[in-house]
Amino acid sequence: MRNKRMLSFNELISEEKTNDKPYRLVVIAERRMVKKAKKNKDKPVIKKPSSTSSKLYNIAKERGCEVYSVKVNGAYIERDDNGTITIHNQDDKKGFELDADTLVMVRGAVTTKDSYLDLISQIERYGFPVVNSRECIEVCADKFRTYLRLQEIGMNQPRTVLVPNEDPETVDLAAERLDNEFPMVLKTLQGAKGVGVLLVETERSLQSTVSLVYKIDPNCDILLQEYIDMEYDVRVMINNKRIIGAMKRKKIIDDFRSNISQGAEAEEIELTDLEKETCLIAAKAVNGQWVGVDFIPADNREKDAPYILEVNQSPGSQGISDALGEEVCETIIEDYFDRNIWKKSATECGVLETIEVDGETMTVKLDTGNSANACALHADSYEVRGKVVHFERNGKKYKKPLVRELTLIKPPETRPVVMCELNFLNTIYEQEVSLDQRGKIPFLANRDFMNRANLMINPSRKFLLTNKHDTSEED
């Protein structure tokens, strides 16, 4: 049997009081920030801080954080018999322990292989906060999926259609569906820094360009997008629902793109209230924590919403840092000293699951509508004697210290509250539990427990994560 990981109420309270202490940071990227030390050398070689990943690594080290650089290709995760979880580079058997004080940042194009994304899923499944989540990375990496997500909430965007194959009739139909005159913008679904973005000026060049792209990569995906003439576009850097800054990127001479990586010039820009609101909504729509939102401003910036171009899940820092006159990576590292902004991807569970309460296995109902400040446990009978609660369940007698009393309005009654040890999915939680006569389903979990266990309920499923305990209970 695997050892269990203990998360006590007191530990959680203690964590909230230490938001200013250095945390432990794992930076996952396409390249390592630290080269392994060669034989006869004492120290590893740290790469110069040119990339955003390098800057994050070095700034976090300067702030007193323990940092581990992971090259995503070859990285793996292990869990030993004691429940200790470690992440490893391919050539590092010792690895780096992931614990309650660890934050993971993901940089670069990790969508190129499913195994890279699965590594992120493993980290999320073990309950560690990841910036950004796999969901956010996958949505943002697929330009059409981002378009659909933003379309659902009514975002103003350039019209966009898919080109599913290179058949001339299919290409013509896609151009007709776009309902836009030439020129058009052709994009591959996955691409960054302006790569895979072309301006198509005639129907003939559209056909030839699509054929060429599919010849280079038969498995690629292409979309067509309405071309909007502009002098500049805007990149807005957002972290934890807060705008860090924005830069204006002027169009490159003899080019329609405005990416810094392609040579565009950048300068700081003051956003209108409408632009700020729109960008924050776009970031939220893709479930992004640290993202870059790109848009083309409207002619009347005060009254009309901008055209959202894309949301980048791994925004570069150099251009906007130069424009703002300050290092954005320093702001990012400092922001995460506040543990309250750390986000964990919720685990989907059923309405009913199986749980252990003080060693006894039973069925728990997970109820998002239960806002009571304690979970509830069925007791055949109970009696409060001074500061001790005596109760009976299934012929067994128990006694526990009285923590407090819970007063209900409907029905009007007072219930004793005790502290119980809950074991759910091999993690132990100390939780306040009120005693009452619940009947068939013996345990009711409240919102507080679900937040601590980081659970998201699927209302149409039961026993999704655990085996059914009692066959007499309904499916």
C-alpha positions in Angstrom: 0.0 0.0 0.0 1.3 3.4 -0.9 2.2 5.8 1.9 -0.2 8.7 2.4 0.6 12.4 2.1 -0.7 14.4 5.2 -2.2 17.8 4.7 -3.4 19.1 8.1 -5.5 22.1 8.7 -2.7 23.6 10.8 -0.2 23.2 7.9 -2.6 25.0 5.5 -3.0 27.9 7.9 0.7 28.1 8.4 1.3 28.2 4.6 -1.0 31.3 4.4 1.2 33.1 6.8 4.4 32.5 4.9 3.6 34.1 1.5 6.8 36.2 1.6 9.2 33.2 1.9 11.1 31.9 -1.2 9.4 29.1 -3.0 10.8 26.2 -5.0 10.6 26.7 -8.8 10.7 24.2 -11.6 11.2 25.7 -15.1 10.3 23.3 -17.9 11.5 24.4 -21.4 12.9 23.1 -24.6 16.5 23.7 -23.3 18.1 23.4 -19.9 19.2 26.6 -18.2 22.0 24.8 -16.5 24.5 22.5 -18.2 25.5 19.4 -16.2 28.9 19.8 -14.6 31.7 18.0 -16.3 34.1 15.7 -14.5 36.7 17.4 -12.4 34.6 20.5 -12.2 32.8 21.5 -9.0 30.0 23.7 -10.3 27.5 23.4 -13.1 27.6 26.0 -15.9 24.7 28.5 -16.0 23.7 29.8 -19.4 23.5 33.5 -20.0 20.1 35.0 -19.3 18.9 35.7 -22.9 15.7 33.7 -23.1 12.7 34.2 -20.8 13.4 30.8 -19.3 16.9 31.8 -18.4 15.8 35.1 -16.9 13.2 33.3 -14.7 15.8 30.8 -13.5 18.4 33.5 -12.6 16.0 36.0 -11.1 14.4 33.3 -8.9 17.8 32.2 -7.7 18.7 35.8 -6.8 15.5 36.0 -4.8 16.5 32.9 -2.7 14.4 30.3 -4.5 15.5 26.8 -5.1 15.3 26.4 -8.9 15.5 23.3 -11.1 15.8 23.6 -14.9 14.1 20.8 -16.9 14.6 20.0 -20.5 11.2 18.7 -21.5 12.7 16.1 -23.9 13.6 13.1 -21.8 12.2 14.4 -18.5 10.3 12.1 -16.2 8.5 11.9 -12.8 8.9 9.3 -10.1 7.1 8.6 -6.8 8.8 6.4 -4.3 7.4 4.1 -1.6 7.3 7.0 0.9 5.1 9.1 -1.4 7.9 11.5 -2.3 7.5 12.8 -5.9 10.5 13.9 -7.9 11.1 15.3 -11.4 14.2 14.4 -13.3 16.2 15.4 -16.3 17.2 12.5 -18.5 20.7 12.4 -17.1 19.7 13.1 -13.4 18.8 10.1 -11.3 18.5 12.2 -8.1 16.0 14.6 -9.5 14.2 17.5 -7.7 11.5 16.9 -5.1 8.1 18.4 -5.8 6.4 19.4 -2.6 3.7 21.7 -1.3 6.1 24.7 -1.7 6.8 24.0 -5.4 5.6 26.0 -8.4 6.1 24.8 -12.0 6.4 27.1 -15.0 6.2 25.8 -18.5 7.8 27.6 -21.3 8.1 27.2 -25.1 6.4 24.9 -27.6 5.7 21.9 -25.4 2.8 20.9 -27.7 5.1 19.4 -30.3 4.8 16.0 -28.6 2.0 14.4 -26.6 4.6 13.0 -24.1 5.6 16.6 -23.2 2.0 17.4 -22.5 1.5 14.2 -20.5 4.4 15.2 -18.3 2.4 18.4 -17.4 -0.7 16.3 -16.8 1.3 14.1 -14.4 2.4 17.2 -12.4 -1.2 18.5 -12.3 -2.6 15.2 -11.3 -0.3 15.1 -8.3 -1.7 18.4 -7.2 1.1 20.8 -8.0 0.4 24.3 -9.4 1.5 24.7 -13.1 1.8 28.0 -15.0 0.1 27.6 -17.4 -2.2 24.5 -17.2 -2.2 21.9 -20.0 -5.7 23.0 -20.9 -4.5 26.6 -21.4 -1.5 25.5 -23.4 -3.5 23.3 -25.7 -6.2 25.9 -26.4 -3.7 28.7 -27.1 -1.4 26.5 -29.2 -4.3 25.8 -31.6 -5.3 29.1 -33.2 -8.7 27.9 -34.4 -9.5 26.5 -31.0 -8.7 29.8 -29.4 -10.9 31.5 -32.0 -13.8 29.2 -31.1 -13.3 29.7 -27.4 -13.3 33.5 -27.7 -16.2 33.4 -30.2 -18.3 31.6 -27.6 -18.1 34.7 -25.3 -18.7 37.2 -28.1 -15.1 38.5 -28.5 -14.5 40.8 -31.5 -12.1 38.9 -33.8 -11.1 38.8 -37.5 -13.3 36.3 -39.3 -11.6 32.9 -39.5 -12.2 29.6 -41.3 -10.4 26.3 -41.5 -8.9 24.9 -44.7 -9.1 21.1 -44.0 -7.2 19.9 -47.0 -5.4 21.1 -50.2 -8.2 20.1 -52.7 -8.7 23.2 -54.9 -12.5 23.1 -54.4 -12.1 22.9 -50.7 -9.7 25.9 -50.7 -12.1 27.9 -52.9 -15.0 27.0 -50.5 -13.0 28.1 -47.5 -12.3 31.4 -49.2 -16.0 31.9 -50.0 -17.0 31.0 -46.4 -14.6 33.7 -45.1 -16.7 36.2 -47.1 -13.8 38.5 -47.5 -11.9 40.1 -50.4 -8.2 39.5 -51.0 -5.7 39.9 -49.4 -6.3 37.3 -46.7 -4.1 36.0 -43.9 -3.1 32.3 -44.0 -1.9 30.7 -40.8 -0.8 27.3 -39.7 -2.8 26.3 -36.6 0.4 25.9 -34.6 3.2 28.5 -34.8 4.7 31.3 -32.8 6.8 34.5 -33.3 5.1 35.2 -36.6 6.3 31.9 -38.2 3.6 30.2 -40.2 1.8 33.5 -41.0 1.5 34.5 -44.7 -0.3 37.3 -46.6 -2.2 35.9 -49.6 -3.1 38.5 -52.2 -4.9 36.6 -55.0 -6.9 33.5 -55.4 -4.1 32.0 -57.5 -1.5 32.6 -54.9 -3.9 31.1 -52.3 -4.1 27.8 -54.1 -0.3 27.6 -54.7 0.5 28.6 -51.1 -1.8 26.0 -49.6 -0.3 23.3 -51.9 3.2 24.3 -50.9 2.4 24.3 -47.2 0.8 20.8 -47.5 3.7 19.6 -49.5 6.2 20.6 -46.8 4.0 19.1 -44.1 1.1 16.9 -45.2 -0.2 16.7 -41.6 -0.4 20.4 -41.0 -3.6 22.4 -40.4 -4.3 25.7 -42.1 -6.8 28.5 -41.5 -7.7 31.6 -43.4 -8.3 34.9 -41.6 -9.7 38.3 -42.5 -7.0 40.8 -43.2 -7.3 44.0 -41.2 -5.0 46.8 -42.3 -3.2 48.4 -39.3 -0.2 50.5 -38.4 0.5 48.5 -35.3 -0.9 45.9 -33.0 -0.7 45.6 -29.2 0.7 42.9 -26.9 -0.7 42.9 -23.4 1.1 41.0 -20.6 -1.3 39.5 -18.0 -0.5 37.6 -14.9 -3.1 36.4 -12.4 -5.9 38.7 -13.7 -3.6 41.7 -13.6 -2.2 43.7 -16.5 1.5 44.0 -16.1 2.0 46.2 -19.1 1.3 46.7 -22.8 3.4 47.5 -25.8 2.6 48.8 -29.3 4.3 46.8 -32.0 4.7 48.7 -35.3 4.3 46.9 -38.5 7.6 45.9 -40.1 8.5 47.7 -43.3 7.5 45.7 -46.4 5.8 43.1 -44.1 2.3 42.9 -42.6 3.5 41.2 -39.4 4.5 43.0 -36.2 6.3 40.4 -34.1 9.2 41.5 -32.1 11.0 38.3 -33.1 10.7 39.4 -36.8 12.2 42.8 -36.1 9.3 45.0 -35.2 9.9 48.0 -33.0 8.0 48.3 -29.7 7.0 51.1 -27.4 4.8 51.3 -24.3 1.2 52.1 -24.8 -1.6 53.2 -22.4 -4.7 51.0 -22.8 -8.2 52.3 -22.7 -10.6 50.8 -20.0 -12.4 48.9 -22.8 -9.1 47.4 -24.0 -8.1 46.4 -20.5 -11.4 44.7 -19.8 -11.4 42.9 -23.2 -7.9 41.5 -22.7 -8.6 40.3 -19.2 -11.8 38.5 -20.4 -9.8 36.9 -23.2 -7.1 35.6 -20.8 -9.9 34.2 -18.5 -11.6 32.5 -21.5 -8.5 30.3 -22.1 -8.0 29.7 -18.4 -4.7 31.5 -18.6 -2.7 32.7 -15.7 0.4 34.2 -17.3 -0.4 35.0 -20.9 0.1 37.6 -23.7 -3.0 38.9 -25.4 -2.5 40.3 -28.9 -5.0 42.7 -30.5 -5.5 45.2 -33.3 -7.0 48.5 -31.8 -10.3 49.8 -33.1 -10.5 53.1 -34.9 -12.3 54.5 -31.9 -10.4 52.9 -29.0 -12.5 54.4 -26.3 -15.9 53.2 -27.6 -15.2 50.1 -29.8 -13.7 46.8 -28.7 -10.4 45.8 -30.2 -9.9 42.8 -32.6 -8.4 40.0 -30.5 -5.8 38.2 -32.6 -4.6 35.4 -30.3 -3.6 34.5 -26.7 -0.1 33.3 -26.2 0.5 30.8 -23.3 4.3 31.4 -23.3 4.8 35.1 -24.0 8.3 36.4 -24.5 9.6 39.0 -22.1 12.4 40.9 -24.0 10.3 43.2 -26.2 7.8 44.2 -23.5 10.6 44.6 -20.9 12.4 47.0 -23.2 9.2 48.9 -23.9 8.3 49.3 -20.3 11.8 50.0 -19.1 11.7 47.2 -16.5 12.3 43.5 -16.4 8.9 41.7 -16.7 10.4 38.4 -15.4 11.2 40.1 -12.1 7.5 41.1 -11.7 6.5 37.5 -12.5 8.8 35.9 -10.0 7.8 38.4 -7.3 4.1 37.9 -8.0 4.3 34.2 -7.1 5.7 34.9 -3.7 2.0 35.2 -2.9 0.9 31.6 -2.5 -2.7 32.7 -2.7 -2.5 33.1 -6.5 -1.1 29.6 -7.1 -3.7 27.6 -9.1 -4.0 23.8 -9.3 -5.9 22.1 -12.0 -9.0 20.5 -10.5 -9.6 16.7 -10.6 -12.9 15.7 -12.1 -14.9 13.5 -9.7 -18.4 12.0 -9.4 -21.3 13.2 -7.2 -20.7 10.1 -5.1 -17.2 8.7 -4.3 -15.7 6.5 -1.6 -13.8 8.0 1.4 -12.3 6.8 4.7 -13.4 8.7 7.8 -11.2 7.8 10.8 -10.4 4.5 9.1 -13.9 3.6 8.2 -14.7 3.3 4.5 -18.0 4.8 3.4 -19.7 6.7 0.6 -19.4 10.5 0.4 -21.7 12.8 -1.4 -19.8 15.8 -2.9 -22.2 18.8 -2.8 -21.1 22.1 -4.3 -24.4 23.6 -3.0 -23.4 22.8 0.6 -22.0 26.1 1.9 -22.0 24.9 5.5 -18.7 25.5 7.3 -18.3 21.8 8.2 -18.8 18.4 6.5 -21.5 16.2 7.9 -21.2 12.6 9.2 -24.1 10.3 10.1 -24.3 9.2 13.8 -27.0 6.9 15.1 -26.9 8.9 18.3 -24.7 11.5 20.0 -24.4 13.3 23.3 -22.3 16.3 24.4 -20.9 15.9 27.9 -19.0 19.0 28.8 -16.2 19.4 26.1 -16.5 15.8 24.9 -18.8 14.4 22.2 -19.9 10.8 22.7 -21.5 9.2 19.6 -22.4 5.8 18.1 -22.2 4.6 14.5 -23.0 1.0 13.3 -22.8 -0.4 16.8 -19.4 1.3 17.5 -18.9 3.9 20.2 -16.7 6.9 19.8 -15.7 10.0 21.8 -14.0 13.1 20.5 -13.2 16.6 21.8 -15.9 19.1 21.0 -14.5 21.7 18.6 -17.5 24.0 18.5 -21.3 23.8 17.8 -22.9 24.4 14.5 -26.3 26.2 14.5 -28.6 25.7 11.5 -31.5 27.9 10.6 -33.4 25.3 8.5 -34.1 23.0 10.2 -33.5 24.9 13.4 -31.0 22.8 15.4 -27.5 22.7 16.9 -25.0 20.1 16.0 -21.7 19.2 17.6 -18.6 19.6 15.5 -15.6 17.3 15.9 -12.3 16.9 14.0 -12.0 13.8 11.8 -9.2 12.4 9.7 -10.4 12.0 6.1 -8.5 9.8 3.6 -9.4 10.6 0.0 -7.3 9.3 -2.9 -4.4 8.5 -0.5 -4.2 12.0 0.9 -5.2 12.7 4.5 -7.1 15.8 5.5 -7.9 16.9 9.1 -11.4 18.3 8.7 -14.1 19.7 10.9 -17.2 17.4 10.8 -20.7 18.0 12.3 -22.7 15.0 13.5 -26.3 14.4 12.4 -28.6 11.6 11.2 -28.0 11.5 7.5 -29.4 8.1 6.7 -28.4 6.2 3.5 -25.3 8.2 2.4 -23.3 8.6 5.6 -21.0 11.5 4.7 -21.6 14.9 3.1 -18.5 16.9 1.9 -18.8 20.7 1.9 -17.2 23.2 -0.5 -14.3 23.7 1.9 -13.2 20.1 1.6 -13.7 20.1 -2.2 -11.5 23.2 -2.5 -8.8 21.6 -0.4 -8.9 18.4 -2.4 -9.1 20.5 -5.6 -12.1 18.6 -7.0 -14.5 19.5 -9.8 -17.8 17.6 -9.9 -19.3 15.9 -12.9 -23.0 15.9 -12.0 -23.7 13.0 -14.4 -21.2 10.6 -12.9 -20.8 8.6 -9.7 -17.7 6.8 -8.4 -15.5 8.2 -11.1 -12.3 8.2 -9.1 -13.0 5.5 -6.6 -14.6 2.0 -6.5 -18.1 1.8 -5.2 -18.0 0.8 -1.5 -21.4 -0.6 -0.7 -23.2 -2.5 -3.4 -26.6 -1.7 -1.7 -26.1 1.9 -2.7 -27.5 3.3 -5.9 -25.3 3.9 -9.0 
